Amino acid sequence: MTKQMLLNIAAVLFIGLLALPAFAQSAAITVNIPFGFRMGNNSYPAGAYGFTTIREDVLVLTKDGRVNQGMSLANHLASQQWNDRRAEVRFQCYEQECFVSQVWIPGIDGGLELRRSRVEEELAAKTTGKYMALLATPRR
């Protein structure tokens, strides 16, 4: 890649990041997670977190609505049984490690299933995971 192309990509990413706080205000949820968890390649301690989406990406938000370091690619899920007013974050846990697996946000048609990280793939190959869901509240 040329230097100019890299600068163009960086500029587009920077402009996109500037728009994130405004976008995150419209379709986001907040959930109090009582255990440490992983999303993508990042680890998070127990605490209150927000989740929002941009296209096929799920983002982790801090308490004040700022985008945290976490972003993970996801696949869209359609479900006729899901109540579109219910906010939920689902986890897949293997022994002591829990990974965000699905995010359901009111106002978004369906949910998002996060792609497994390399670490999660390795743990899933060794042991059976347990499913856990936490109810969240829409962020205002």
ROSE-4610 file (N, C-alpha, C; in Angstrom, 1 decimal, always signed):
// ROSE-4610
residu = [M/M/M/T/T/T/K/K/K/Q/Q/Q/M/M/M/L/L/L/L/L/L/N/N/N/I/I/I/A/A/A/A/A/A/V/V/V/L/L/L/F/F/F/I/I/I/G/G/G/L/L/L/L/L/L/A/A/A/L/L/L/P/P/P/A/A/A/F/F/F/A/A/A/Q/Q/Q/S/S/S/A/A/A/A/A/A/I/I/I/T/T/T/V/V/V/N/N/N/I/I/I/P/P/P/F/F/F/G/G/G/F/F/F/R/R/R/M/M/M/G/G/G/N/N/N/N/N/N/S/S/S/Y/Y/Y/P/P/P/A/A/A/G/G/G/A/A/A/Y/Y/Y/G/G/G/F/F/F/T/T/T/T/T/T/I/I/I/R/R/R/E/E/E/D/D/D/V/V/V/L/L/L/V/V/V/L/L/L/T/T/T/K/K/K/D/D/D/G/G/G/R/R/R/V/V/V/N/N/N/Q/Q/Q/G/G/G/M/M/M/S/S/S/L/L/L/A/A/A/N/N/N/H/H/H/L/L/L/A/A/A/S/S/S/Q/Q/Q/Q/Q/Q/W/W/W/N/N/N/D/D/D/R/R/R/R/R/R/A/A/A/E/E/E/V/V/V/R/R/R/F/F/F/Q/Q/Q/C/C/C/Y/Y/Y/E/E/E/Q/Q/Q/E/E/E/C/C/C/F/F/F/V/V/V/S/S/S/Q/Q/Q/V/V/V/W/W/W/I/I/I/P/P/P/G/G/G/I/I/I/D/D/D/G/G/G/G/G/G/L/L/L/E/E/E/L/L/L/R/R/R/R/R/R/S/S/S/R/R/R/V/V/V/E/E/E/E/E/E/E/E/E/L/L/L/A/A/A/A/A/A/K/K/K/T/T/T/T/T/T/G/G/G/K/K/K/Y/Y/Y/M/M/M/A/A/A/L/L/L/L/L/L/A/A/A/T/T/T/P/P/P/R/R/R/R/R/R]
num = [1/1/1/2/2/2/3/3/3/4/4/4/5/5/5/6/6/6/7/7/7/8/8/8/9/9/9/10/10/10/11/11/11/12/12/12/13/13/13/14/14/14/15/15/15/16/16/16/17/17/17/18/18/18/19/19/19/20/20/20/21/21/21/22/22/22/23/23/23/24/24/24/25/25/25/26/26/26/27/27/27/28/28/28/29/29/29/30/30/30/31/31/31/32/32/32/33/33/33/34/34/34/35/35/35/36/36/36/37/37/37/38/38/38/39/39/39/40/40/40/41/41/41/42/42/42/43/43/43/44/44/44/45/45/45/46/46/46/47/47/47/48/48/48/49/49/49/50/50/50/51/51/51/52/52/52/53/53/53/54/54/54/55/55/55/56/56/56/57/57/57/58/58/58/59/59/59/60/60/60/61/61/61/62/62/62/63/63/63/64/64/64/65/65/65/66/66/66/67/67/67/68/68/68/69/69/69/70/70/70/71/71/71/72/72/72/73/73/73/74/74/74/75/75/75/76/76/76/77/77/77/78/78/78/79/79/79/80/80/80/81/81/81/82/82/82/83/83/83/84/84/84/85/85/85/86/86/86/87/87/87/88/88/88/89/89/89/90/90/90/91/91/91/92/92/92/93/93/93/94/94/94/95/95/95/96/96/96/97/97/97/98/98/98/99/99/99/100/100/100/101/101/101/102/102/102/103/103/103/104/104/104/105/105/105/106/106/106/107/107/107/108/108/108/109/109/109/110/110/110/111/111/111/112/112/112/113/113/113/114/114/114/115/115/115/116/116/116/117/117/117/118/118/118/119/119/119/120/120/120/121/121/121/122/122/122/123/123/123/124/124/124/125/125/125/126/126/126/127/127/127/128/128/128/129/129/129/130/130/130/131/131/131/132/132/132/133/133/133/134/134/134/135/135/135/136/136/136/137/137/137/138/138/138/139/139/139/140/140/140]
x = [+0.8/+0.0/+0.9/+0.4/+1.2/+0.9/+1.8/+1.6/+0.4/+0.0/-1.2/-2.4/-2.4/-3.6/-3.8/-2.7/-2.8/-3.3/-2.9/-3.4/-4.9/-5.3/-6.7/-7.6/-7.1/-7.8/-7.9/-6.7/-6.7/-7.7/-7.8/-8.7/-10.1/-10.5/-11.9/-12.2/-11.3/-11.5/-11.7/-10.8/-10.9/-12.3/-12.7/-14.0/-15.1/-15.0/-16.0/-16.1/-14.9/-14.8/-15.4/-15.3/-15.9/-17.5/-18.0/-19.5/-20.0/-19.2/-19.6/-20.4/-20.0/-20.8/-22.2/-22.4/-23.7/-24.6/-24.0/-24.7/-25.1/-24.1/-24.3/-25.5/-25.8/-26.9/-28.3/-28.4/-29.7/-30.1/-29.2/-29.6/-28.5/-28.7/-27.7/-28.4/-27.8/-28.3/-27.2/-27.7/-26.8/-27.0/-26.0/-26.1/-25.1/-25.5/-24.5/-24.0/-22.8/-22.2/-21.4/-21.9/-21.3/-20.0/-19.5/-18.3/-17.4/-16.1/-15.2/-15.6/-15.4/-15.8/-14.8/-14.9/-14.1/-15.0/-14.6/-15.2/-14.1/-14.1/-13.0/-11.7/-10.7/-9.4/-9.3/-10.3/-10.2/-10.9/-10.3/-10.9/-11.5/-12.6/-13.2/-13.5/-13.3/-13.7/-15.2/-15.7/-17.1/-17.5/-18.7/-19.1/-20.3/-20.7/-21.7/-21.1/-21.7/-21.3/-22.5/-22.2/-23.2/-22.7/-23.7/-23.4/-24.2/-23.6/-24.3/-23.7/-24.4/-23.9/-23.7/-22.8/-22.7/-22.5/-23.5/-23.5/-23.3/-22.3/-22.0/-21.0/-20.8/-19.9/-20.6/-20.2/-20.7/-19.7/-20.0/-19.1/-19.4/-18.4/-18.6/-18.5/-19.4/-19.4/-19.1/-18.5/-18.3/-19.5/-19.6/-20.8/-21.2/-20.3/-20.7/-21.0/-21.1/-21.4/-20.3/-19.1/-17.9/-17.6/-17.1/-16.7/-15.5/-15.5/-14.4/-13.5/-12.5/-11.6/-12.2/-13.3/-13.8/-14.7/-14.4/-15.2/-15.1/-16.2/-16.2/-17.1/-16.7/-17.6/-18.7/-19.8/-21.0/-21.8/-22.6/-23.5/-25.0/-25.8/-27.2/-28.0/-28.8/-29.7/-31.2/-32.0/-33.4/-34.1/-35.1/-35.9/-37.3/-38.2/-39.6/-40.1/-39.4/-39.8/-39.3/-38.3/-37.7/-38.6/-38.7/-39.5/-38.6/-39.0/-38.1/-38.0/-38.7/-38.6/-37.6/-37.1/-36.3/-34.8/-34.1/-32.6/-31.9/-30.9/-30.3/-28.9/-28.0/-26.6/-26.4/-26.0/-25.9/-24.4/-24.0/-22.6/-22.5/-21.3/-20.9/-19.8/-19.9/-18.8/-18.2/-16.9/-16.1/-15.2/-15.5/-14.8/-14.9/-13.8/-13.8/-13.8/-13.9/-13.9/-15.3/-15.8/-17.1/-16.9/-17.5/-17.4/-18.8/-18.9/-20.1/-20.4/-21.6/-21.9/-23.0/-24.0/-25.1/-25.5/-25.9/-26.4/-27.8/-28.8/-30.1/-30.5/-30.7/-31.0/-32.3/-33.2/-34.5/-34.3/-35.2/-35.1/-34.3/-33.6/-32.8/-33.5/-33.7/-34.4/-33.6/-33.9/-33.1/-32.0/-31.1/-29.9/-28.6/-27.5/-26.2/-25.5/-24.9/-24.1/-22.7/-21.9/-20.5/-19.7/-18.7/-17.8/-16.9/-16.6/-15.7/-14.3/-13.6/-12.2/-11.4/-10.1/-9.2/-9.2/-9.1/-9.1/-10.4/-11.5/-12.8/-12.9/-12.4/-12.4/-11.5/-10.4/-9.5/-10.2/-10.9/-11.6/-12.7/-13.5/-14.6/-14.2/-13.0/-12.5/-12.2/-11.9/-11.5/-12.6/-13.7/-14.7/-16.0/-17.1/-18.4/-18.7/-19.3/-19.6/-21.0/-21.2/-22.5/-23.0/-24.3/-25.0/-25.5/-25.4/-25.9/-26.5/-27.6/-28.1/-28.4/-28.1/-28.4/-29.3/-30.4/-31.3/-30.6/-30.8/-30.2/-31.4/-31.0/-32.0/-31.6/-32.6/-32.2/-31.6/-30.6/-29.8/-30.5/-30.6/-31.3/-30.3]
y = [-1.2/+0.0/+1.2/+2.2/+3.5/+4.3/+5.2/+6.1/+6.9/+7.4/+8.2/+7.4/+6.1/+5.3/+5.0/+4.8/+4.6/+5.9/+7.1/+8.3/+8.5/+8.1/+8.2/+7.3/+6.1/+5.1/+5.7/+6.2/+6.8/+7.9/+8.8/+9.9/+9.4/+8.4/+7.9/+7.3/+6.5/+6.0/+7.0/+8.1/+9.2/+9.9/+10.2/+10.8/+9.9/+8.6/+7.7/+7.6/+7.7/+7.7/+9.0/+10.1/+11.3/+11.2/+10.4/+10.3/+9.3/+8.5/+7.4/+7.9/+8.9/+9.3/+9.7/+10.4/+10.8/+9.6/+8.7/+7.5/+6.6/+6.5/+5.6/+6.1/+7.3/+7.8/+7.3/+6.9/+6.5/+5.1/+4.2/+2.7/+2.0/+2.1/+1.5/+0.9/+0.0/-0.6/-0.5/-0.6/-0.6/-1.9/-2.5/-3.7/-3.8/-4.2/-4.4/-5.8/-6.0/-7.4/-7.7/-8.7/-9.0/-9.9/-10.1/-10.9/-10.3/-10.7/-10.3/-11.0/-10.3/-10.9/-10.5/-11.2/-10.8/-10.5/-9.6/-9.3/-9.1/-10.0/-9.9/-10.2/-9.4/-9.6/-8.8/-8.2/-7.3/-8.0/-7.8/-8.3/-7.1/-7.3/-6.2/-6.8/-5.9/-6.3/-6.2/-6.8/-6.6/-5.1/-4.8/-3.4/-3.1/-1.8/-1.4/-1.0/-1.5/-1.3/-1.0/-0.2/+0.0/-0.8/-1.1/-1.8/-1.1/-0.9/-0.3/-0.9/-0.6/-1.2/-0.2/-0.5/+0.3/-0.8/-0.9/-1.9/-3.3/-4.0/-5.3/-5.3/-4.2/-4.1/-3.8/-4.5/-4.2/-3.5/-2.4/-1.6/-1.6/-1.6/-1.5/+0.0/+0.5/+1.9/+2.0/+3.1/+3.4/+3.9/+4.2/+4.7/+6.0/+6.8/+8.1/+8.1/+6.9/+6.8/+6.9/+7.0/+7.0/+5.6/+5.5/+4.2/+3.7/+2.5/+1.9/+1.3/+0.6/+0.0/-1.2/-1.7/-2.9/-2.7/-3.5/-3.5/-4.9/-5.5/-6.8/-7.0/-7.7/-8.0/-8.9/-8.8/-9.6/-10.0/-11.0/-11.4/-11.1/-10.6/-10.3/-11.5/-11.5/-12.5/-12.1/-12.8/-12.5/-13.5/-13.0/-13.9/-13.4/-14.2/-13.9/-14.0/-14.8/-15.0/-13.9/-13.1/-12.1/-10.9/-10.4/-9.2/-8.0/-7.2/-6.1/-5.0/-5.1/-4.1/-4.7/-5.9/-6.5/-6.3/-5.7/-5.5/-6.6/-7.2/-8.4/-8.5/-9.0/-9.4/-10.8/-11.6/-13.1/-13.4/-14.4/-14.8/-16.3/-16.7/-18.1/-18.2/-19.1/-19.2/-20.6/-20.6/-21.8/-21.7/-22.6/-22.6/-21.2/-20.5/-19.1/-18.0/-18.3/-17.2/-17.1/-15.9/-15.6/-14.6/-14.9/-14.1/-13.6/-12.3/-11.8/-12.5/-13.1/-13.9/-13.3/-12.6/-12.0/-10.7/-9.7/-8.5/-8.2/-7.9/-7.6/-6.2/-5.3/-3.9/-3.5/-3.0/-2.5/-1.5/-1.5/-0.6/-1.1/-2.2/-2.8/-4.1/-4.3/-5.4/-6.7/-7.4/-8.7/-8.4/-9.3/-9.1/-9.3/-9.3/-9.5/-10.6/-11.5/-12.6/-12.3/-12.1/-11.8/-13.0/-12.7/-13.7/-14.2/-15.4/-15.9/-15.5/-15.2/-14.8/-16.1/-16.0/-17.2/-17.8/-17.0/-17.6/-18.4/-17.8/-18.5/-19.8/-19.8/-21.0/-22.1/-21.7/-22.7/-23.3/-22.4/-22.9/-23.8/-23.4/-24.2/-25.6/-25.7/-27.0/-27.9/-27.4/-28.2/-28.5/-27.7/-27.9/-27.4/-27.8/-27.4/-26.1/-25.1/-23.9/-23.8/-22.9/-22.6/-21.3/-21.3/-20.1/-19.3/-17.9/-17.1/-15.8/-15.3/-14.0/-13.0/-11.8/-10.7/-9.7/-9.3/-8.3/-7.0/-6.1/-4.8/-3.8/-2.5/-1.4/-0.5/-0.1/+0.8/+2.1/+2.5/+3.7/+5.0/+6.0/+7.2/+8.4]
z = [+0.0/+0.0/+0.0/-0.7/-0.7/+0.5/+0.8/+1.9/+1.8/+0.6/+0.4/+0.7/+0.3/+0.5/+2.0/+2.8/+4.2/+4.9/+4.4/+5.0/+4.7/+3.5/+3.2/+4.1/+4.3/+5.2/+6.6/+7.1/+8.4/+8.6/+7.6/+7.6/+7.7/+6.9/+6.9/+8.2/+8.8/+10.2/+11.2/+11.1/+12.1/+12.0/+10.8/+10.6/+11.2/+10.9/+11.4/+12.9/+13.6/+15.0/+15.6/+14.9/+15.4/+15.5/+14.6/+14.5/+15.5/+16.1/+17.0/+18.2/+18.9/+20.1/+19.7/+18.7/+18.3/+17.9/+17.2/+16.7/+17.9/+18.8/+20.0/+20.9/+20.8/+21.7/+21.2/+19.9/+19.4/+19.7/+19.5/+19.6/+20.4/+21.7/+22.6/+23.8/+24.5/+25.7/+26.8/+28.1/+29.2/+30.0/+30.5/+31.2/+32.3/+33.5/+34.6/+34.6/+34.3/+34.1/+35.4/+36.2/+37.5/+37.4/+36.2/+36.1/+35.0/+35.0/+33.9/+32.6/+31.5/+30.2/+29.1/+28.0/+26.8/+25.6/+24.8/+23.5/+22.5/+21.5/+20.6/+21.3/+21.1/+21.8/+23.1/+23.5/+24.7/+25.9/+27.1/+28.4/+29.1/+29.9/+30.6/+32.0/+33.1/+34.4/+34.6/+35.7/+36.0/+36.1/+35.7/+35.8/+34.8/+34.8/+33.9/+32.5/+31.5/+30.1/+29.2/+28.2/+27.1/+25.9/+25.0/+23.8/+22.7/+21.6/+20.4/+19.2/+18.0/+16.8/+15.7/+14.8/+13.6/+12.5/+11.7/+10.6/+11.2/+10.9/+11.4/+12.6/+13.2/+14.3/+15.6/+16.7/+18.0/+18.8/+19.4/+20.2/+21.7/+22.5/+24.0/+24.3/+25.1/+25.6/+27.0/+27.4/+28.8/+29.4/+30.8/+31.4/+30.8/+30.4/+29.9/+28.4/+27.8/+26.4/+25.4/+25.9/+25.0/+24.5/+23.3/+22.8/+23.5/+24.0/+24.6/+23.5/+23.9/+22.9/+22.2/+22.7/+22.1/+20.9/+19.9/+18.7/+18.1/+17.8/+17.2/+16.1/+15.0/+13.9/+14.3/+13.7/+14.1/+12.8/+13.0/+11.9/+12.4/+11.5/+11.8/+12.1/+13.1/+13.5/+13.4/+12.7/+12.6/+13.5/+14.2/+15.1/+15.2/+14.9/+15.0/+16.5/+17.2/+18.6/+19.6/+19.1/+20.0/+20.1/+21.3/+21.6/+21.3/+20.4/+20.0/+21.0/+22.1/+23.2/+24.3/+24.1/+25.2/+24.8/+25.7/+25.6/+26.3/+25.6/+26.2/+25.6/+26.5/+26.1/+26.5/+25.6/+25.8/+25.8/+26.7/+26.8/+26.6/+26.1/+26.1/+27.0/+28.1/+29.1/+29.0/+29.1/+29.2/+30.4/+31.4/+32.6/+33.2/+33.4/+34.0/+33.0/+31.7/+30.6/+30.0/+30.0/+29.4/+28.2/+27.1/+25.9/+25.5/+25.1/+24.5/+23.3/+23.2/+22.0/+21.1/+21.8/+21.1/+21.8/+21.0/+21.5/+20.9/+21.7/+21.2/+21.7/+20.7/+21.1/+20.5/+21.4/+20.9/+19.8/+18.8/+17.7/+16.5/+16.7/+15.7/+15.3/+14.0/+13.5/+13.7/+14.8/+15.1/+16.0/+16.1/+17.0/+16.2/+16.9/+16.3/+17.1/+16.3/+16.9/+16.6/+17.6/+17.5/+16.9/+16.1/+15.6/+16.7/+16.8/+17.8/+17.6/+18.7/+18.6/+18.6/+18.3/+18.3/+19.7/+20.7/+22.1/+22.4/+22.0/+22.2/+21.4/+20.2/+19.4/+20.0/+20.6/+21.3/+22.5/+23.3/+24.5/+24.1/+23.1/+22.6/+22.1/+21.6/+21.1/+22.3/+23.4/+24.6/+25.5/+25.6/+26.6/+26.1/+26.7/+26.4/+27.1/+26.4/+27.0/+27.6/+28.5/+29.1/+28.6/+28.4/+27.8/+29.0/+28.9/+30.0/+29.3/+29.8/+29.2/+30.3/+30.1/+31.1/+30.4/+31.1/+30.6/+30.8/+29.8/+29.8/+29.7/+29.8/+29.6/+28.4/+27.7/+26.6/+27.1/+26.4/+26.8/+26.3/+27.1/+26.6/+26.6]
